[in-house]
């Protein structure tokens, strides 16, 4: 048990540090390659920060732990919106200026509905996985086309200005990109191993592990990069990071797990966890799209507080059900 606790502590510290290094290296490398800054947030950083979820869910699927595979993906989405964006908005209200991001919000909402439909038959089948991966490939192609079309977007100005103020040589950027990505995955695996070992010794199911401990652990890169973006006053980059990560989780992470082997699902995953994820996604859509006026959307401190409260209530409910189950077993 002491070894597992040590793994959690070391993994947590290394994860936060490596995520920051990776974000810096990825942003600078993409800029040297001439990639539009919107794609830095939506694709490069989104892929890097979603790498832990991909590795964990793939390994869980191979090891025959379907609850961990899906709980990790959906739990990370809940954590990204409710905890990460909520905390970020409480620290500094998030103004949504990017027209491209405002188009991504309804896309995420539709994909969330598709994921719920696939859970109705009690599994994510191989065919379901292929559909998710095909949509993912199409969406990434569309994003690249939009980004490379040369259309202006305020997000590009925000990130570009910050990068020009602190230029990074290409060699150094590649070094931090590769080292940060490797350490990000390794540290996430270390953190998850320690957390799963502790939780398993306490008799916690793999679904609950995925929704709580693993989801929070693998979402720490998103938290670190979002807080870093807010410190630099790059609000759209923070939101783009979460949108990109949730798209990756719902499509690629679940798709990869289902493509390896069909993933059976517990009923609670649909009527409890997916419902929470869908409601949070709808709230993000309403906040970010700006229905309240003609201007851009805005996630203010009050709305951020509501998101954090929703996360605490959801997590508290999961803990309560664990306590009840443990009492019944005793």
C-alpha positions as CSV (number, residue, x, y, z in Angstrom):
1,X,0.0,0.0,0.0
2,X,2.8,2.4,0.8
3,X,4.4,1.8,-2.6
4,X,1.1,2.6,-4.3
5,X,0.7,5.8,-2.3
6,X,4.2,6.9,-3.3
7,X,3.4,6.2,-6.9
8,X,0.4,8.5,-6.7
9,X,2.4,11.3,-5.2
10,X,5.3,11.0,-7.6
11,X,3.0,10.5,-10.6
12,X,1.0,13.5,-9.7
13,X,4.0,15.8,-9.4
14,X,5.6,14.5,-12.6
15,X,2.3,14.6,-14.5
16,X,1.8,18.3,-13.8
17,X,5.4,19.2,-14.7
18,X,5.5,17.1,-17.9
19,X,2.1,18.5,-19.1
20,X,3.4,22.1,-18.9
21,X,6.6,21.2,-20.7
22,X,4.7,19.3,-23.4
23,X,2.3,22.2,-24.0
24,X,5.2,24.7,-24.4
25,X,7.0,22.3,-26.8
26,X,3.9,21.5,-28.8
27,X,2.8,25.1,-29.2
28,X,6.3,26.2,-30.3
29,X,6.8,23.3,-32.6
30,X,3.4,23.8,-34.3
31,X,4.2,27.4,-34.8
32,X,7.6,26.7,-36.4
33,X,5.7,24.3,-38.7
34,X,3.3,27.0,-39.7
35,X,0.3,25.4,-38.1
36,X,-2.6,27.9,-37.3
37,X,-2.8,28.6,-33.6
38,X,-6.3,27.3,-33.4
39,X,-5.1,23.8,-34.3
40,X,-2.5,24.0,-31.5
41,X,-5.2,24.1,-28.9
42,X,-7.7,21.8,-30.6
43,X,-5.4,19.2,-32.1
44,X,-1.8,19.2,-31.0
45,X,-2.4,20.0,-27.3
46,X,-5.7,18.2,-27.3
47,X,-4.1,15.0,-28.6
48,X,-1.2,15.3,-26.1
49,X,-3.3,15.8,-23.1
50,X,-5.6,13.0,-24.1
51,X,-2.8,10.6,-24.5
52,X,-3.1,9.3,-20.9
53,X,-6.8,8.5,-21.4
54,X,-6.0,6.7,-24.7
55,X,-3.3,4.5,-23.1
56,X,-5.3,3.8,-19.9
57,X,-8.5,2.8,-21.8
58,X,-6.6,0.7,-24.3
59,X,-4.8,-1.2,-21.6
60,X,-8.0,-1.6,-19.6
61,X,-9.8,-3.0,-22.6
62,X,-7.0,-5.4,-23.2
63,X,-7.0,-6.5,-19.6
64,X,-10.7,-7.1,-19.5
65,X,-11.7,-4.1,-17.4
66,X,-14.5,-2.4,-19.5
67,X,-15.7,-0.3,-16.6
68,X,-12.3,1.3,-16.2
69,X,-12.0,1.9,-20.0
70,X,-15.4,3.7,-20.4
71,X,-15.4,5.3,-16.9
72,X,-12.0,6.9,-17.7
73,X,-13.3,8.5,-20.9
74,X,-16.7,9.7,-19.6
75,X,-15.3,10.6,-16.2
76,X,-12.6,12.7,-17.8
77,X,-15.3,14.5,-19.8
78,X,-17.2,15.3,-16.6
79,X,-14.0,16.4,-14.9
80,X,-12.9,18.6,-17.8
81,X,-16.2,20.5,-17.9
82,X,-17.3,20.6,-14.3
83,X,-14.0,20.8,-12.4
84,X,-11.4,22.1,-14.8
85,X,-13.5,24.7,-16.7
86,X,-15.4,25.5,-13.5
87,X,-12.3,26.2,-11.6
88,X,-10.8,28.1,-14.5
89,X,-13.9,30.3,-14.8
90,X,-13.9,31.0,-11.0
91,X,-10.3,32.2,-11.2
92,X,-10.9,34.2,-14.4
93,X,-14.2,34.4,-16.4
94,X,-13.8,32.8,-19.8
95,X,-14.9,34.9,-22.7
96,X,-15.6,32.9,-25.9
97,X,-14.5,35.0,-28.9
98,X,-13.5,32.3,-31.3
99,X,-16.1,31.7,-34.0
100,X,-14.5,28.3,-34.7
101,X,-14.8,27.2,-31.1
102,X,-18.5,28.3,-31.1
103,X,-19.0,25.9,-34.0
104,X,-17.3,23.1,-32.1
105,X,-19.7,23.4,-29.1
106,X,-22.8,22.1,-31.0
107,X,-20.6,19.4,-32.6
108,X,-19.6,18.2,-29.1
109,X,-23.3,18.2,-28.1
110,X,-24.3,16.1,-31.0
111,X,-21.5,13.6,-30.5
112,X,-22.5,13.3,-26.8
113,X,-26.0,12.3,-28.0
114,X,-24.6,9.7,-30.3
115,X,-22.5,8.2,-27.5
116,X,-25.6,7.9,-25.4
117,X,-27.5,6.1,-28.2
118,X,-24.6,3.6,-28.5
119,X,-25.0,2.7,-24.8
120,X,-28.7,1.8,-25.1
121,X,-27.9,-1.9,-26.1
122,X,-25.6,-2.3,-23.1
123,X,-22.2,-2.3,-25.0
124,X,-19.9,-0.4,-27.2
125,X,-19.6,-2.9,-30.1
126,X,-16.9,-3.2,-32.7
127,X,-19.3,-1.5,-35.2
128,X,-19.9,1.3,-32.7
129,X,-16.2,1.8,-32.3
130,X,-15.7,2.0,-36.1
131,X,-18.4,4.7,-36.3
132,X,-16.7,6.7,-33.5
133,X,-13.3,6.5,-35.1
134,X,-14.7,7.4,-38.5
135,X,-16.4,10.4,-37.1
136,X,-13.2,11.3,-35.3
137,X,-11.2,11.1,-38.5
138,X,-13.7,13.2,-40.4
139,X,-13.8,15.8,-37.7
140,X,-10.0,16.1,-37.5
141,X,-9.9,16.4,-41.3
142,X,-12.5,19.1,-41.1
143,X,-10.6,21.0,-38.4
144,X,-7.4,20.9,-40.3
145,X,-9.2,22.2,-43.4
146,X,-10.8,25.0,-41.4
147,X,-7.5,25.9,-39.8
148,X,-5.4,25.9,-43.0
149,X,-8.0,27.8,-45.0
150,X,-6.5,31.1,-43.7
151,X,-9.8,32.4,-42.2
152,X,-9.1,34.8,-39.4
153,X,-10.0,34.1,-35.8
154,X,-9.4,36.0,-32.6
155,X,-7.9,32.9,-31.0
156,X,-4.9,33.0,-33.4
157,X,-4.1,36.6,-32.4
158,X,-4.2,35.7,-28.7
159,X,-1.9,32.7,-28.9
160,X,0.3,34.1,-31.6
161,X,1.0,37.2,-29.6
162,X,2.0,35.2,-26.6
163,X,4.3,33.0,-28.6
164,X,6.0,35.9,-30.3
165,X,6.8,37.5,-26.9
166,X,8.6,34.3,-25.8
167,X,10.0,32.6,-28.9
168,X,11.5,29.1,-28.4
169,X,14.1,27.6,-30.8
170,X,12.9,24.6,-32.8
171,X,15.4,22.2,-31.4
172,X,14.4,23.1,-27.8
173,X,10.7,22.9,-28.7
174,X,11.1,19.4,-30.2
175,X,13.1,18.3,-27.1
176,X,10.3,19.4,-24.7
177,X,7.6,18.1,-27.0
178,X,9.0,14.6,-27.1
179,X,10.2,14.4,-23.5
180,X,7.1,16.0,-22.2
181,X,4.8,13.6,-24.1
182,X,6.8,10.5,-22.9
183,X,6.8,11.6,-19.3
184,X,3.2,12.6,-19.5
185,X,2.2,9.1,-20.5
186,X,4.6,7.4,-18.1
187,X,3.6,9.6,-15.1
188,X,-0.1,9.1,-15.9
189,X,0.4,5.3,-15.9
190,X,2.3,5.5,-12.6
191,X,-0.4,7.6,-11.1
192,X,-3.2,5.4,-12.3
193,X,-1.4,2.2,-11.2
194,X,-1.0,3.6,-7.7
195,X,-4.6,4.8,-7.5
196,X,-6.1,1.6,-8.9
197,X,-4.0,-0.5,-6.5
198,X,-5.2,1.5,-3.5
199,X,-8.9,1.6,-4.7
200,X,-8.9,-2.1,-5.5
201,X,-7.5,-3.0,-2.1
202,X,-10.6,-1.1,-0.7
203,X,-13.0,-3.1,-2.8
204,X,-14.0,-0.4,-5.3
205,X,-15.4,-1.4,-8.7
206,X,-13.4,-0.6,-11.8
207,X,-16.2,1.7,-13.2
208,X,-16.0,3.9,-10.1
209,X,-12.2,3.9,-10.3
210,X,-12.4,5.1,-13.8
211,X,-15.0,7.8,-13.1
212,X,-13.1,9.2,-10.1
213,X,-9.5,8.5,-9.4
214,X,-8.4,7.6,-12.9
215,X,-10.5,10.4,-14.6
216,X,-9.1,13.1,-12.3
217,X,-5.5,11.7,-12.6
218,X,-5.6,11.6,-16.4
219,X,-7.3,15.0,-16.6
220,X,-4.6,16.8,-14.7
221,X,-2.8,17.8,-18.0
222,X,-6.0,19.6,-19.1
223,X,-6.1,21.4,-15.8
224,X,-2.5,22.4,-16.0
225,X,-2.7,23.6,-19.6
226,X,-6.0,25.4,-19.0
227,X,-4.7,27.3,-15.9
228,X,-1.5,28.2,-17.9
229,X,-3.7,29.6,-20.7
230,X,-5.7,31.7,-18.3
231,X,-2.5,33.1,-16.7
232,X,-1.6,34.3,-20.2
233,X,-5.1,35.7,-20.7
234,X,-5.7,33.2,-23.6
235,X,-9.3,32.3,-22.7
236,X,-10.2,30.6,-26.0
237,X,-7.1,28.3,-25.8
238,X,-8.3,27.1,-22.4
239,X,-11.8,26.3,-23.7
240,X,-10.4,24.9,-26.9
241,X,-8.2,22.6,-24.9
242,X,-11.2,21.1,-23.0
243,X,-13.3,20.9,-26.2
244,X,-10.5,19.1,-28.0
245,X,-9.9,16.7,-25.1
246,X,-13.6,15.8,-24.8
247,X,-13.9,15.2,-28.5
248,X,-10.9,13.0,-28.3
249,X,-12.2,11.1,-25.2
250,X,-15.7,10.5,-26.7
251,X,-14.6,9.5,-30.1
252,X,-11.0,8.3,-30.1
253,X,-10.6,6.9,-26.5
254,X,-13.9,5.0,-26.5
255,X,-13.4,4.1,-30.2
256,X,-10.0,2.6,-29.5
257,X,-11.2,0.6,-26.5
258,X,-14.2,-0.7,-28.5
259,X,-12.1,-1.6,-31.5
260,X,-9.8,-3.7,-29.4
261,X,-12.7,-5.7,-28.0
262,X,-16.4,-5.1,-27.6
263,X,-17.0,-3.2,-24.3
264,X,-20.0,-4.2,-22.2
265,X,-21.5,-1.4,-20.1
266,X,-23.2,-1.2,-16.7
267,X,-26.7,0.3,-16.8
268,X,-25.5,3.0,-14.4
269,X,-23.1,4.3,-17.0
270,X,-26.0,5.3,-19.2
271,X,-28.7,6.6,-16.7
272,X,-26.2,8.1,-14.2
273,X,-22.9,9.0,-15.7
274,X,-23.8,9.7,-19.3
275,X,-26.8,11.8,-18.2
276,X,-24.4,13.9,-16.0
277,X,-22.0,14.3,-18.9
278,X,-24.8,15.3,-21.3
279,X,-26.3,17.9,-18.9
280,X,-22.8,19.4,-18.4
281,X,-22.2,19.5,-22.1
282,X,-25.5,21.2,-22.6
283,X,-24.7,23.8,-19.9
284,X,-21.3,24.4,-21.6
285,X,-23.1,24.9,-24.9
286,X,-25.5,27.4,-23.4
287,X,-22.7,29.3,-21.6
288,X,-20.2,29.4,-24.4
289,X,-22.5,30.0,-27.3
290,X,-23.8,33.3,-25.9
291,X,-27.6,33.1,-26.2
292,X,-28.0,35.8,-23.7
293,X,-27.0,38.6,-26.0
294,X,-25.6,39.4,-29.4
295,X,-22.0,39.3,-28.3
296,X,-19.7,36.4,-27.6
297,X,-20.5,33.8,-25.0
298,X,-19.0,34.0,-21.5
299,X,-18.6,31.6,-18.6
300,X,-18.6,33.9,-15.6
301,X,-17.6,33.2,-12.0
302,X,-21.1,32.3,-10.9
303,X,-21.5,29.7,-13.7
304,X,-18.0,28.4,-13.0
305,X,-19.1,27.9,-9.3
306,X,-22.2,26.1,-10.5
307,X,-20.0,23.7,-12.6
308,X,-17.7,23.0,-9.6
309,X,-20.7,22.5,-7.3
310,X,-22.1,20.0,-9.8
311,X,-18.8,18.1,-9.9
312,X,-18.6,18.0,-6.1
313,X,-22.3,16.8,-5.9
314,X,-21.7,14.1,-8.5
315,X,-18.5,12.8,-6.9
316,X,-20.2,13.0,-3.5
317,X,-23.0,10.8,-4.8
318,X,-20.6,8.2,-6.1
319,X,-18.8,8.1,-2.7
320,X,-22.2,7.8,-1.0
321,X,-23.2,4.8,-3.1
322,X,-19.8,3.2,-2.3
323,X,-20.4,3.6,1.4
324,X,-23.9,2.2,1.1
325,X,-22.6,-0.8,-0.9
326,X,-19.8,-1.4,1.6
327,X,-22.3,-1.3,4.4
328,X,-24.7,-3.7,2.7
329,X,-21.8,-6.1,2.0
330,X,-20.8,-6.0,5.6
